[in-house]
Amino acid sequence: MANNIDYPIPLELGGPPALRKSEGYKMNAIRINRFIGKPIMSTDGILVGVIDNVVVDTRTGKLEYVLAKVSDQVDPKDYKTDPTGRLVLPFSGIQSVKNVVVMKMPEPEESLE
């Protein structure tokens, strides 16, 4: 997946009111390419890493996972990772998006299932 994919992010996650209903969107959104490269902070205040990519279910269009380059403050062995070592975090864990992405981290046993 290229970094310039344009999938909407809801306003409640920090997206600006940019897209109109006439463009086919029913919510305010930001583009995914503005999302890539943002640091991820856990709700505990730990720097988790930096968003490298996202995973989209191509059947539903739903954003499923955030792929993050891990910081040295997190042990990647506690979480699900992809073959390149990036953290695979559920998109549903995102609490807010501003200058950083605040994410409720899955419990280690939840993320390894």
N, C-alpha and C positions, 0 to 999 in steps of 0.2 A: 504494500500500500504506500503510495506516495504521500509526502508531507503536505501536499496542497489540496487534499480532499476537503470538500465543503459540506460537512454534516453540521446540522444546527445543534447548539448548546442552549438549553432553556435559560430564560432570564433569571429564574430563581437560582441558577448556578453561576450567575455573574455576567451573563451575556448582555450586550447592549441592545436596545430596541431598534434593530436594523432592517429586518425583513418584513415585507408587507404580506397580507393575506393573499393578495392577487398573485404573489410569486409562489403560492402553493403551501406556505407555512402557516400553521395555526398558532405558533408561539414566537416570542422574541428569541433571537438566536445570535451566537457568534460562530465564526468559522473555525473548524478544527485546526487549520494551519496557524491560527493565533494561539491555540492551546498547546501545541508542540513546543517543547523547550522551557515550559514553566516548571519551577521547582514544586515539589510536593512536600507538604508539611503534614505530619500526623496531627490528630486532635490533641495529642499529648505534647506537641511542640517539637517533635523530632524531625529533622530533615531526612526524608525518606529517599529522595532522589530527584530526577528530572524526567519529565514526560518525553518519551522518545517516539511513541506512536500510539495508536488506538486500534482495537479490534472491533469490527462491525459484523453483526449477523447479516449476511447478504440476503437471506430470505425475508427478514422482518425490517431491516434497516436500523435495528436497535444497537446502540453503542454498548458493547459487552464488557470490554476490558481496557485498561490503561496499561501500556508497557512502559516501564520506567527504568532508566539507568540508575542503579542503586548507589546510594551515598555510603560513606564509611561509618555512618552512625547506625546502620541497619545490617543485621546478619541475614544475607539472602537465603541461607539454609532453612530459615524459619518460615519462608514463604514460597509460593509457587513461582517458578521461573521458566522462561522460554529457553530454547537451545543456545541462545547467545548470552544467557545470564541475566537478562532483564527481568525485573519483577513483573508479574502478571497480577494486576490488582483489579477488583471488580469496579466497573464504572459507577455502580450504585452506591459505592462508598464515598463518593465526592460530596462534600458538605458545602463548599463554596469555591468560586473561582474569582480571584482578583489578581494581584501581582504574584501571588502564590496560589496553588491549589491546596485546599485543606481537605484531608481525607481521613475518614474513619477506617483505620486499618483492620483487616480481618484478623481474627484470632489465628495464631499459627496452625492449629489443628484444622480450622475451617479452610484455610487457603491451600492446604496440601491434599485435600480430597479430590 
